[in-house]
């Protein structure tokens, strides 16, 4: 049993990172429970007309001293759009912390973290929390263009950052799976982690499986509750239909039917 | 101090606020949020004799003031429940009621007999109203002969409290309620979800893998309330009311319409602590209206 909470947070920051992604930081008036990379929050959208359910977002940064946590919100539909319009000072209700975290690397591991779009959030959280020397951590970030990349240069103290863009405007041209970090062989990594579009994660999983390298991905199936009672977000796995919200969102690719 | 205790046949509820099947897992999921002994009871996730994988993804579509689901009774089967889940929850100081499902009458009987072995499960909710399974389920619940037959056969093998969960997808729900009452049901619970549908205009595809699914949430509340009122006026056995309850006022409305116990359902997805809040607000309401015993609210609609 893991204690979960329903709590109001105050929005302390809401800033656009680029055309479609926003950074929203919220603050609690009480101490936060332990929160690990890969876990998520389910956020109530303050609009009773059309948006009935909460919206899940991966946790990006946590400051246990300030009792703040932040998420990268990508505008996907009405719910996420509405959330990005919230002004600092307003309250927002969170159900948290939800889901299982990534498996932490051991101290001697060399790891590759691959993030696409707003999927960079849990990857950077993990890069920071893994407690490894930056020489052990490669972070590969993919986006369509330079403008679609979020500025995360300050994470260069935790990891070696690599970029890919489809048009070649930042870093290497092409998908993350065409990047030299990825194509030069995955065997040199002990663990690979990925979060991003489904197609990206499947492409990564295919290669990781072929090279027999440990690989975990974070899924984002449609969900209603976020804590394992509605059984809507299921993913077919080797162990049957599992809930992405409680059995995941992090899955080892060996367990998936990809 | 107000008296919140209610009784349905042999089942004593410490208060009339319970959680609906399919929205509270097997109660232990809710224990991550609150002490399960606070609420009146849990109607556990629909169980079947054997493991069921449920329907394909996507199973959920948000709709105005509610949602559609097409889960299709995913569960690991009664043996798994008895071995792995029951030991963990049996000492919760609250009522635990199993929601029982079958494709055939024989399934319902076999499942009921297994459940009968469990000391701490003192009631079953016979689900003859699931809209998301191909066989059985709602097929029994949409005709009087079907509903009567399954209730009669289960009654023969079950002495504890038998609650029959009714489908709203019928012409006259009070006729079905009367039919199951005739066959010995101790109570009826209503309503299950309304059959509905959602389409993505951009892709021209249905939003659910099953095309149609069950609608729940506040969108259905006025219809559910009307049905509870109609059924409460048609039968002598207690009525358990549900359908879009989002706050204490909604719960009280269902009680005034004739429900002895209410179930909080889809709203739990939005607020897992809602049942706890409703109990508190129900007490405040009773204080404010000078009502000592919650049973005085039941059917208290003034016309």
Interface residues (C-beta under 8 A of the other chain):
Chain A: X1 X2 X3 X4 X5 X6 X44 X48 X49 X50 X51 X52 X53 X54 X93 X95 X221 X222 X223 X224 X225 X226 X227 X228 X229 X230 X231 X232 X233 X234 X235 X236 X240 X241 X246
Chain B: X22 X23 X24 X25 X28 X29 X30 X31 X32 X33 X45 X51 X53 X54 X57 X58 X59 X60 X62 X63 X64 X65 X66 X67 X69 X71 X74 X217 X218 X266 X268 X269 X270 X271 X272 X273
